């Protein structure tokens, strides 16, 4: 009778899931299928890590069935508002011992979100695809707790997603293994988990894809290249031509590796990651 009652309650109703970034939204969409309504409300032109939702959006988060958090101090606004504790799911909580702390903190300003600091705790956890799989597992468990009648469907969908994440993980491992010591540059300090997870020899600077490098930035790059002779720089987005040319003059080519924190204009998380892998193939050929 209880199972029948639960079935009647859940029939025709979808689980409302709010997320703080696109990877978690993608995982929830893949796992939940038509059993969930996934909402990721950050505008497309901001970095969700530094975005602050308005009051109406915060209210919507409060009323959701589940709120999926990335953890690792991602989406700092979460700590400034009141969200129902029983609805919040920190998807990286179980691997806190694998968090990465940078040696320095840099504050700068760009984009609609204005000034922000790249703090000591790195937060793009999902760029290590093994950690992304663990986060997806937490999404699966949380949705199953809320909708136990859909467990079998959620489990099948999670397995399919996990298998694809495993394939991506193996692809990156194979590429990097060809030349693990090869020096690379990152245009921004967002590749910590990618670099650490796959044993990459990568150092980051602070260049923006839509801004020409300053005299100071060029001098800093020169100093980095003296000890770290990289031939490629990874960019979050396609950089403007002047940046590409300035780098080329220093013997550094540009490739795009999009962290995919926000929803892409075309495709989805998987298609973006496959393009990222193609970029790595160029950097490691």
C-alpha positions in Angstrom: 0.0 0.0 0.0 2.8 2.4 0.8 4.5 1.7 -2.5 1.2 2.3 -4.3 0.7 5.5 -2.4 4.1 6.8 -3.3 3.6 5.9 -6.9 0.3 7.9 -6.9 2.0 10.9 -5.3 4.9 10.9 -7.7 2.9 10.1 -10.9 2.8 13.0 -13.2 5.1 15.1 -11.0 8.7 15.9 -11.8 11.5 16.5 -9.4 12.6 20.1 -9.5 16.4 20.3 -9.4 18.4 23.6 -9.3 22.1 23.6 -9.9 25.0 26.2 -9.5 26.8 25.2 -12.7 26.3 23.6 -16.1 28.2 20.3 -15.5 25.8 19.5 -12.7 22.8 20.5 -14.7 24.0 18.2 -17.5 24.5 15.3 -15.1 21.1 15.8 -13.6 19.5 16.0 -17.1 21.2 12.8 -18.2 20.4 10.9 -15.1 16.9 12.2 -14.4 15.6 12.2 -18.0 11.9 13.1 -18.1 11.5 12.5 -14.4 13.2 15.8 -13.4 13.0 19.5 -14.3 16.5 20.8 -14.2 17.1 24.6 -13.8 20.4 26.3 -14.2 19.5 30.0 -14.1 22.9 31.7 -14.5 23.0 34.0 -17.6 25.1 32.8 -20.5 27.5 35.7 -20.4 28.8 35.3 -16.8 31.1 32.9 -15.0 28.7 31.0 -12.7 31.4 30.7 -10.0 31.2 34.4 -9.4 27.5 35.1 -10.3 25.1 36.5 -7.7 21.4 35.6 -8.4 18.7 38.1 -7.6 16.1 37.7 -4.9 13.5 36.1 -7.2 16.0 33.5 -8.3 17.2 32.8 -4.8 13.5 32.2 -3.8 13.3 29.7 -6.7 16.4 27.9 -5.4 14.8 27.8 -1.9 11.6 26.2 -3.3 13.3 23.5 -5.4 13.2 19.8 -4.4 17.0 19.6 -4.7 19.9 22.1 -5.0 23.0 20.6 -6.5 26.2 22.4 -5.3 29.7 21.9 -6.7 31.5 22.4 -3.4 35.1 23.5 -3.2 33.9 27.1 -2.5 32.2 27.3 -5.9 29.3 29.8 -6.2 30.1 31.8 -3.1 26.6 33.3 -3.0 25.4 30.1 -1.5 27.1 30.9 1.8 25.4 34.4 1.9 21.8 33.2 1.7 19.5 30.8 3.5 18.9 27.6 1.6 17.1 24.5 3.1 19.9 22.3 4.4 17.9 19.1 3.6 17.7 20.0 -0.1 21.3 20.9 -0.6 23.7 18.3 -2.0 27.5 19.1 -2.0 28.5 16.8 -4.9 32.3 17.0 -4.1 31.9 16.6 -0.3 33.2 13.0 -0.4 36.6 13.9 -2.0 37.4 17.0 0.0 40.8 15.4 0.7 41.5 15.8 -3.0 40.8 19.5 -3.2 43.7 21.5 -4.7 45.0 24.7 -3.0 47.0 27.2 -5.1 50.1 28.9 -3.7 48.9 32.4 -4.4 45.7 34.5 -4.7 45.2 36.9 -7.6 42.4 39.5 -7.8 41.4 41.0 -11.2 38.4 42.2 -13.1 36.7 41.1 -16.3 33.3 40.5 -17.7 29.8 41.2 -16.3 30.7 39.7 -12.9 33.4 42.4 -12.3 36.3 42.0 -9.9 37.0 38.7 -8.3 39.8 36.6 -6.9 41.2 33.3 -8.0 41.5 32.0 -4.4 43.7 29.4 -3.0 41.0 26.7 -3.3 40.6 25.5 -6.9 37.0 24.6 -7.8 36.8 23.3 -11.4 36.7 19.8 -10.0 34.9 18.2 -12.9 37.9 18.7 -15.2 39.3 15.6 -13.7 36.8 13.3 -15.2 37.2 10.8 -12.4 36.0 13.5 -10.0 33.2 14.4 -12.4 32.0 10.8 -12.2 32.0 10.9 -8.4 29.9 14.1 -8.6 27.5 12.5 -11.0 27.2 9.6 -8.6 26.1 12.0 -5.9 23.5 13.5 -8.2 22.2 10.0 -8.9 22.0 9.1 -5.1 20.3 12.4 -4.2 17.6 12.1 -6.9 17.1 8.4 -6.0 16.5 9.4 -2.4 13.8 11.9 -3.5 12.3 9.6 -6.1 12.9 6.0 -5.0 10.3 4.7 -7.5 12.5 5.9 -10.4 15.7 4.2 -9.0 16.1 1.7 -11.9 15.8 4.4 -14.6 18.1 6.7 -12.7 20.6 3.8 -12.3 20.6 2.9 -16.0 21.0 6.5 -17.0 23.8 7.1 -14.5 25.7 4.0 -15.8 25.5 5.2 -19.4 26.8 8.6 -18.3 29.5 7.1 -16.1 30.7 4.9 -19.0 31.0 8.0 -21.2 33.0 9.9 -18.5 35.3 6.9 -18.2 35.9 7.0 -22.0 36.8 10.7 -21.8 39.1 10.1 -18.9 40.9 7.3 -20.7 41.3 9.5 -23.8 43.0 12.3 -21.8 45.2 9.8 -20.0 46.4 8.3 -23.3 47.1 11.7 -24.8 49.1 13.0 -21.9 51.0 9.8 -21.4 52.7 10.4 -24.8 54.7 13.3 -23.3 53.8 13.8 -19.6 56.6 16.3 -19.0 55.7 18.6 -22.0 55.3 22.2 -20.8 52.0 23.9 -21.3 50.4 27.2 -20.4 46.9 27.9 -19.2 45.5 31.4 -20.0 43.7 31.4 -16.7 44.1 29.5 -13.3 41.2 27.1 -14.0 43.0 24.0 -15.0 44.3 22.8 -11.6 42.3 19.6 -11.5 42.9 18.8 -15.2 46.7 19.3 -14.7 46.9 17.4 -11.4 44.5 14.6 -12.4 46.4 13.7 -15.6 50.0 14.6 -14.6 50.3 17.6 -16.9 53.2 20.0 -16.7 51.1 23.2 -16.8 51.5 26.7 -15.5 48.8 29.4 -15.7 48.9 33.1 -16.4 46.0 35.6 -16.2 45.0 36.5 -19.8 41.5 37.2 -21.0 40.3 35.8 -24.3 38.6 39.1 -25.3 41.4 41.5 -24.1 44.8 42.2 -25.7 47.7 41.4 -23.3 49.2 44.3 -21.5 52.9 45.2 -21.4 53.1 43.8 -17.9 51.5 40.6 -19.0 53.9 40.2 -21.9 56.8 40.7 -19.5 55.4 38.1 -17.1 55.0 35.7 -19.9 58.6 36.2 -21.0 59.7 35.3 -17.5 57.5 32.2 -17.3 58.8 31.0 -20.7 62.4 31.3 -19.6 61.9 28.4 -17.2 58.8 26.8 -18.7 59.3 26.6 -22.5 55.7 25.9 -23.5 54.7 25.7 -27.1 50.9 25.8 -26.5 48.5 27.8 -24.3 45.1 26.5 -23.3 42.3 29.1 -23.5 38.8 29.0 -22.0 37.4 30.5 -25.2 38.8 31.4 -28.6 41.1 34.4 -28.0 41.1 37.5 -30.1 43.6 37.6 -33.0 46.0 40.1 -31.4 46.6 37.7 -28.4 47.1 34.8 -30.8 49.7 36.9 -32.8 51.5 38.0 -29.6 51.8 34.5 -28.4 52.9 33.2 -31.8 55.7 35.8 -31.8 56.9 34.1 -28.6 56.7 30.6 -30.2 53.4 29.7 -28.4 50.4 28.5 -30.3 46.8 28.8 -29.0 44.3 26.0 -28.4 40.9 26.1 -26.8 40.0 24.0 -23.7 36.6 25.2 -22.5 36.0 24.3 -18.8 32.3 24.3 -19.6 31.1 25.9 -16.4 28.3 27.6 -18.2 25.9 26.1 -20.8 27.6 26.2 -24.2 26.1 28.0 -27.2 26.2 24.8 -29.2 26.2 21.1 -28.1 26.5 19.9 -24.6 29.0 18.9 -21.9 30.1 15.8 -23.9 30.6 17.5 -27.2 32.6 20.3 -25.5 34.8 17.8 -23.7 35.4 15.9 -27.0 36.5 19.2 -28.6 38.8 19.8 -25.7 40.3 16.4 -26.2 40.9 17.3 -29.8 42.8 20.4 -28.6 44.9 18.3 -26.3 45.8 16.0 -29.2 47.2 19.1 -31.0 49.1 20.2 -27.9 50.6 16.7 -27.4 51.3 15.7 -31.0 
